[in-house]
């Protein structure tokens, strides 16, 4: 088995746990922006320390950055922030479930963006796995009680926000991979850690400036919620380091396709730990998602 596969699955599990913690964090009266800011505040310093320590212990040294690296890094960081804003905006929409489902188009969009920016495509088996996974995610994301005709549910502001977020998340994934590959040397872990360290630091600065202008009191509330926020930071560190390391080993489209197992972790976690019943459609969705993962793993 190639290393990017277990690394990606581990990253998806860490991200699923982080989302659960962020939901709890938001219950402490933090805004959505504050809960997102906590992710960077409590992870960026540790990522930088980890990258520096690994560079020294492994004897590889610190790779020099270059204009290509910074161009990809800034594009990915900004795209990820704006995509997150779109995601948060969805929760104010009546048809947000469809929008959230459309965010998952980031996987197929990653193929197109990767082809344009990095010249990386996907094999026939890879495309089959990606399309199968999207069907599974739609089944898991769109609730059975959704109302209205299909075109009313798809052609609305929430759907537009979801599609835009999916495109921006695809851009961030591909440009992050571009930044990782632009580093002149280093193994996958070093490249991923260095890129992640710069990215989270940049995002921390940008969000701190934003909150400093728009809602300075939120920074204090994030600092006050350090117990849960610290766990969010740790899970964010583990998940993001896994994503970035996987980007150094495999194309963004394949990594994101396999990363859809995150939704399976969320559904199964609700069933195992919170007693939430699985609907027939969710069960079918999990089976199809498992098939897509198997096709992706065996096909690559």
N, C-alpha and C positions, 0 to 999 in steps of 0.2 A: 504493500500500500504506500502511495506517495505521501510525503509528510504534510502537504497542504490540506489533505483531507481531514485527519484528526485535528489539526490546528484550527481549521475553519469550524468544525463541529464544536470544539471547545469555545471558540469565540462566540458562536451563536448561543450556546448555553449561558455564558457570562452575560451576554446582552439581554437575554430573556430575564435573568435575575435582576439586572440593573433596571429594566423597565418596571418590574414589580416594586423595587425599592423607590424609584422615582415617583411612582403612583402614591406610595405611602408618604414620601417626602412632601408631595404637593398637598397632602392632607394636613400638614403642619402649617398651612396658610402661606406657603410660598407660591408665587405665581409660576406659570409654565416657564417663563424666561429665567426665573430664579432657580427652579429645579434643574434647568439645563445648565445654567452657570455653575451650579454646585458640581456638576459632572467634571467640568474642566478645572475648577479651583482645587478640588481634592485629588486630581489625578496628574495634572501637568507637572508639578514639582517632582513627583515620584518617578514619572516617566523619564524626565531629564536625568535624574540621579541614576536610574537604572541603566540608561544608555551610556552614560559616562563610565560607570563601573564596569559594564560589560566590555566596552571598548578597551579599557585598561587590562582587565583580567584576561581577556581572550588574546591580548597582544596585537590586535588588529589596528589600534589607533583610531582617531576620529576622522572620518572621511570628509574631505573638503567639499563644500557646496559650490554650485555654479548657477548661472542665470537660468538654465533649463529647469533645474531643480526648484528654484524659487518661483518660477512662472507656474509650474504644475502645482506646487504646494499652496500658493496663495489662491489659485483658482479652486482647488479642492476644498480649502478651508472656508472660503466665502460661500461656495456652492452648498456646502453642508449646513452652514448657519441659516442661509435663506431657505433651504429645503425644510429645516426644522421649524422655521417660522410658519411656513405653509402648512406643515403637519399640525402645529398648535392651532392655527386658524380653523382647521377642519372641525374642531370640537365645538365650534359655535354654529355649525351648519346642521340643518335638519337631516340632510342626506349624507352625513359624514362617513357612514359605513362604506358606501360606494367609493367615496374619495380615498379612504384608507386602503381599500382593495386595489384601487388604481395605482397607488404608490408602488405596489409590488411589480408594476411594469418596469421598474428600474432594472430588473434582471435582463429582459429582452432589449431594453434601451441601452444597457451596458455593452451589448454586442455591437450596436450601431455606433455608439460613441467611441468604443475601443477601436473599431475599424477606421474611423475618421482620424482620431488623434494619435493612435499608436500603430495602426496597420495590423491589428490583431482581430482575427475573425473567430469563428467557431466551427467545429466539425459537424457533420450531419447528425451524429449521435448526440453531440453537445446541444444542438438546437432542439432536437427531439426532447431531451431531458428538460431543457429550459421551458419549452412550451407546455410540457406535461406538468411541470411544477407550478406554472402560472395558473393552470386550470385548478389544481389542488388548492392554491392559496385563495383563489376567488371563492371556492366552495367554503373555505374556512373563515373567510373575512366577511362575506356578505350575509347578514343574519336572515333566517327563514321568514321573520315577520316583516321584512322590508316591503314597503307599499309602493303602488304606482306601476305604470307600464315601464318596460325596460328602458325605452328611450327617454322617459321623464327622469328615471333614476340615474341615467348615464349623462344626459345633457343638462348639467346644472353647475352652479359655482363650486360646489364641493368636489365634483368630478374634475373640474378644471384645476383646482388647487392640488388634488391628488395626483393628476397627471404631471403637473409642473414640478411637484415635489419628487415624483419618480424620476423625471428627467434630470433634476439637479442632483439627486442622490447618485444617479448613474454617472454624471459628470464628475462628482467628487471621488467616486470609487476609481474611475479610470485615471483621473489626474493624480490621485494619490499613488497609484501603481506607476505612473510616469515619473513621479518624484523619486520613488524608491529605486527605479531602474536608472535614474540619472546620476545617482551617487557613484563615484569612480571605483569604489571597492567595498568589501565587507560581505559577510555571509548574510543569509536571509534575516536572521534575528537582529543583527546590528543595523542593517539597512532599515528594517521596520521600526526599530526602537528610535533611531535618529530622526527619521521622518516623522514619526508620531510625536516625538518630543518637540520638534519645531512647530508642528501643526497645532497641538493642544495649547502650546504657549501663545501662539498667534491668536487662536480663538479665545483664550482666556483674556488677553489684552483687549481684543475688540469688544467682547461682551462686558468687560469691566468698564470700558469707556462709555458704552451704551447705557448701562445701568447708572453710571455716575451722572449722566446727563438727564435720564428719564426717571429713574427711581432709585436714588442713592440709598434709601432706607432698606431696600431689598438685599443689598450686600451685607448689611448687618444681620438681617434675618437668616441669610444663608450661613453666616459664621456661627450664629446661635444654634443652628440645627446640625451641628457638626457630627453628632453621633450617627444619624442615618445618612447624612450627606457624605461622611467619610466612607461608609460602605458603598455608596453609589460610586465614589471615586475609585475605590479598589476594583469593583466590578467593571467599571469603564476602562481602567488600565488593562486588566486582563483581556477583556473583549477586544479593545482597539489594538492592543499589541498583537493579538492573534490575527485580526483582519490584515494589519499592515505586513506582518510576516508572511501570511498567505499570499498577499499581493506580490511579494517578492518572488514567489515560487510558481504562481499560476495567473492566468488572465483574470481580470476583474469580473468578467461575465460568469465564468465557471465558479469562482469563489462566492459570488453573490447568489448564484443558483443553488449551490450546496448550503449556503447560509440560511436558506428558507426553512431549514429544519428548526429554526428559532420559533416559528409559529407552532410547530408540533410540540415543542417543549412547553410553550405557554398553555396550550390546550390540555396537554397531559398533566401539567402541574396543577391546573385548576381542578381536574378530575381526581388526582391522587391526594392533594393536600387540602382542597377546599370543598370537596364533595360535589363539584359541579357535574351535572350529567352531560354525557356526550350525545348530541343529536345524531340521527342517521346520516345526515349530510356531512357532519364533522368527521364521522367515522370513515365515510367514503373519501373525504378529502385527505385524511391521514394516510389511507392506503395508497391513494394516487401519488401523494407526496413521497411516500416511501419508494414507490416505483421509480419516480423521477430521480431520486437520489441514487438508487441502484444503477439506473441507466447512465447517469453522469459518472459515477465512480468506475463502472466497468468499461465505459466508452472512452475514458481518458487514461 
